[in-house]
Amino acid sequence: MAELVLTKDNFDAEVLKSEVPVLVDFWAPWCGPCKMAGPIISEIAAEHEGEFKVGKVNVDDEQELAERYSVMSIPTVIAFSGGEVKNKLIGLNSKQAYVDLVR
């Protein structure tokens, strides 16, 4: 399954009310490190389907969500569980670091 495109309209239903943990990538198309993180996030989504969800928030389109979660630098990847922020990583990180956020 591909990553979910998250917007303010579906964020609560897909992330906060999710039965499984959710890894959310806050990114923008113009961000170099985001372009490098993108394929890593896609791999994680494919490899961990059924274990947890993976979503992406374009901060240019969804500034309200970026503000709600104090996203000041991108990429920022946040793990949610039970409707709460569990962990957060800022900047480009390894695939394992992103997976470990959810666990």
N, C-alpha and C positions, 0 to 999 in steps of 0.2 A: 504494500500500500504506500502511496506517495504521502508526503507530508500534507497536513491539513493547512489550508490558507485560513488564518485566523483574523477576524475582524471584531470590532466592538459588538457587532450584531450576533456573532456565534461564540464569542470567547467564553462567556459564562457557561453555556450549555456544553461546549466541547472540552473545556479545561477545568473550570471550577466544580462542575457537577459530574465530572468523569469518574467512572468506576475504577479506572486504572490510572497510574501516574502519567503525567504528560510532560514532555520535554519541549520547551518553546524557545525558538530561535528568533530574537529580535534583530532585524537586519535592514539594509537598504540596497537598492540596485547599484548605487554609485560607490559603495564601500568595498575597497580592495580586500581587506581581511574577510569580509562577509562572503565575497566570491570564492575565497579559498575554503571557508567553513561550509559553504553550501553543499558541495558533494559529500562531505563527511556526514553532515546531518541527513542527507538523502540515504546514504548507506545504512546509517543507524536505523532510520525508519523502516527500511526493507528487512534488515536483519533481526529487528526486535518486534516485528508485527505480532500483535496478540499479547505481548508482555507489557508494553506501554505505548502511548500515542506520541507522535511527533508533529508539532505544528510550527508554522512560521508567521511572524508578524512583520509586515513591511512598515517600518516606523514613519516613513514619509506619508503613507496613507492612513496610518492609525496612531497619530500623535497622542490621542487620549489614552490609549493602552500603554504606550511608552511612558507617559507621565505617571499613570497609575502605579507602575512598577519601578519607578525611579530609574529608567534606562537613560543614562547620560552618555554612554559610549557604546558603539556597536562593533562587532557582534556582542550581544549579551545573550546568554543561554540560561534560562531559568527552568528548574524542575519543580513541578507542582504535584502535590499528592493530597487527596482529601480536601481539595479546594484551597490549600495553603501553599505559600512559597516554601519549598523544602531546601533548595540550594540554588546558587547563582554563580556563573562564571562569566567574566568579562574579558573580551579579546579572543583571539584565535587560540584554540587549545587542541589537544590531541583527541582522537576518536574515543580512546579509553577514558579520558577525563570527562567527556560529555556523558558517556554511558554511566560512569560512576556517580554522576550527579543524581541519577534517578534511583540508584540502588541504595 
